Amino acid sequence: MLYGLLTLCFAVGHRRVLRTGASSLWGPILFFIVGLGLIAIGPFVTDPVLGYPTATPAIASLGGSIHNLTSLIVFIALPAACFVLVRRFARDKRRGWASYSIATGTLAVVFFMLFFASVSAANGQDRGDLASRAVRADTHRHPRCLAESSRAPTPERGDL
């Protein structure tokens, strides 16, 4: 919750520094949303997932559902804030910061998708969603996986 409070302070400071121009409105708003989300996540623990902790049934609780929903909001708002800042940095000719913001936002989205793909795969659920397809496509393009896949039969859709 402290991290959320510090993110709220950052959003306020961000608004004061960027009074006008690109990203002066949406950058602080998105960081404010991230801060509120982090504060809201604090009191609610996540539900057991993937057999951890051991011998705990994976049953959804209200607190876990609130944690997951709020996490989703944070993980959408944070990369969005990074992408919004790119415009400001590009306008101010700060190419290093613009590149950093693009990389941070992109990696946040990629790792978020990979997390959900791995949880779905570990639970034996192949929903055919974009994240699962991205993981499968990347795995089958990797040279080591291509060599191994030429020796082994291709798994069925539900086996991935």
C-alpha positions as CSV (number, residue, x, y, z in Angstrom):
1,M,0.0,0.0,0.0
2,L,3.0,2.3,0.6
3,Y,4.0,1.8,-3.1
4,G,0.5,2.9,-4.1
5,L,0.7,6.0,-1.9
6,L,4.1,6.9,-3.4
7,T,2.7,6.4,-6.9
8,L,-0.1,8.8,-6.0
9,C,2.5,11.3,-4.9
10,F,4.4,10.8,-8.2
11,A,1.2,11.4,-10.1
12,V,0.6,14.7,-8.3
13,G,4.2,15.8,-8.9
14,H,3.9,14.7,-12.5
15,R,0.9,16.9,-13.0
16,R,2.7,19.9,-11.4
17,V,5.8,19.5,-13.6
18,L,4.0,18.8,-16.9
19,R,1.5,21.7,-16.7
20,T,0.7,21.9,-20.5
21,G,1.4,19.9,-23.6
22,A,1.5,16.3,-24.5
23,S,0.9,13.9,-21.6
24,S,0.2,16.7,-19.2
25,L,-3.3,15.3,-18.5
26,W,-3.4,11.6,-19.3
27,G,0.0,10.8,-17.8
28,P,-0.8,11.9,-14.3
29,I,-4.4,10.4,-14.5
30,L,-3.0,7.0,-15.5
31,F,-0.4,7.1,-12.7
32,F,-3.1,8.1,-10.3
33,I,-5.2,5.1,-11.4
34,V,-2.1,2.9,-10.8
35,G,-1.6,4.3,-7.4
36,L,-5.2,3.9,-6.4
37,G,-5.2,0.3,-7.7
38,L,-2.0,-0.5,-5.7
39,I,-3.6,0.8,-2.6
40,A,-6.8,-1.2,-3.2
41,I,-4.8,-4.4,-3.8
42,G,-3.0,-4.1,-0.5
43,P,-5.6,-5.5,1.9
44,F,-6.7,-8.3,-0.4
45,V,-4.5,-11.4,-0.8
46,T,-4.5,-13.4,-3.9
47,D,-6.1,-16.8,-4.0
48,P,-4.0,-20.0,-4.1
49,V,-2.8,-20.8,-7.6
50,L,-1.0,-23.6,-9.3
51,G,-0.8,-25.8,-6.2
52,Y,0.8,-23.2,-4.0
53,P,0.6,-23.2,-1.1
54,T,0.5,-27.0,-1.1
55,A,-2.7,-28.8,-0.1
56,T,-4.7,-25.6,-0.5
57,P,-7.7,-25.9,-2.8
58,A,-7.9,-23.3,-5.6
59,I,-11.2,-21.7,-4.7
60,A,-12.0,-18.2,-5.7
61,S,-12.8,-15.9,-2.8
62,L,-14.2,-12.3,-2.8
63,G,-10.8,-10.9,-1.6
64,G,-8.9,-12.8,-4.3
65,S,-11.4,-11.7,-7.0
66,I,-11.0,-8.0,-5.9
67,H,-7.2,-8.5,-5.9
68,N,-7.3,-10.0,-9.4
69,L,-9.6,-7.3,-10.9
70,T,-7.7,-4.5,-9.4
71,S,-4.4,-6.0,-10.6
72,L,-5.9,-6.1,-14.1
73,I,-6.6,-2.4,-13.9
74,V,-3.1,-1.6,-12.7
75,F,-1.5,-3.8,-15.4
76,I,-3.5,-2.0,-18.1
77,A,-3.0,1.5,-16.7
78,L,0.8,1.2,-16.1
79,P,1.8,0.4,-19.7
80,A,-0.7,2.9,-21.0
81,A,1.0,5.6,-18.9
82,C,4.4,4.5,-20.4
83,F,3.0,4.8,-23.9
84,V,1.4,8.2,-23.1
85,L,4.7,9.5,-21.9
86,V,6.4,8.6,-25.2
87,R,4.6,11.4,-26.9
88,R,5.9,14.0,-24.4
89,F,9.5,12.7,-24.5
90,A,9.4,12.6,-28.3
91,R,8.2,16.2,-28.5
92,D,10.9,17.3,-26.0
93,K,13.5,15.5,-28.1
94,R,14.4,13.2,-25.3
95,R,14.9,10.1,-27.4
96,G,16.5,8.0,-24.7
97,W,13.5,8.4,-22.4
98,A,11.1,7.9,-25.2
99,S,12.8,4.6,-26.1
100,Y,12.9,3.6,-22.4
101,S,9.1,4.3,-22.1
102,I,8.3,2.2,-25.2
103,A,10.5,-0.7,-24.0
104,T,8.9,-0.5,-20.5
105,G,5.4,-0.4,-21.7
106,T,6.0,-3.2,-24.3
107,L,7.7,-5.5,-21.8
108,A,5.0,-4.9,-19.2
109,V,2.4,-6.0,-21.8
110,V,4.4,-9.0,-23.0
111,F,5.2,-10.3,-19.4
112,F,1.6,-9.8,-18.4
113,M,0.4,-11.9,-21.4
114,L,3.1,-14.6,-20.7
115,F,2.0,-14.8,-17.1
116,F,-1.6,-15.5,-18.1
117,A,-0.5,-18.0,-20.8
118,S,1.6,-19.9,-18.3
119,V,-1.2,-20.0,-15.7
120,S,-3.7,-21.2,-18.3
121,A,-1.2,-23.8,-19.5
122,A,-0.4,-25.0,-16.0
123,N,-4.1,-25.4,-15.2
124,G,-4.6,-27.4,-18.4
125,Q,-6.8,-24.8,-19.9
126,D,-6.0,-23.9,-23.5
127,R,-8.5,-21.2,-24.2
128,G,-7.1,-20.3,-27.5
129,D,-6.5,-16.7,-26.4
130,L,-4.0,-14.3,-27.8
131,A,-1.5,-14.9,-25.0
132,S,-1.5,-18.7,-25.5
133,R,-1.1,-18.4,-29.2
134,A,1.8,-15.9,-28.8
135,V,3.6,-18.3,-26.4
136,R,3.0,-21.3,-28.7
137,A,4.1,-19.3,-31.8
138,D,7.3,-18.1,-30.1
139,T,8.1,-21.5,-28.8
140,H,7.7,-23.1,-32.2
141,R,10.0,-20.5,-33.8
142,H,12.8,-20.9,-31.4
143,P,15.7,-22.9,-33.1
144,R,16.0,-25.4,-30.2
145,C,12.3,-26.0,-30.2
146,L,12.3,-26.4,-33.9
147,A,15.0,-29.0,-33.7
148,E,13.2,-30.9,-30.9
149,S,9.8,-30.6,-32.7
150,S,11.3,-32.3,-35.8
151,R,12.2,-35.3,-33.7
152,A,9.0,-35.5,-31.7
153,P,5.4,-35.7,-32.8
154,T,3.4,-32.5,-32.6
155,P,1.2,-32.3,-29.5
156,E,-2.5,-32.0,-29.8
157,R,-4.2,-28.7,-29.2
158,G,-5.1,-29.5,-25.5
159,D,-1.6,-30.7,-24.7
160,L,0.2,-27.3,-24.9
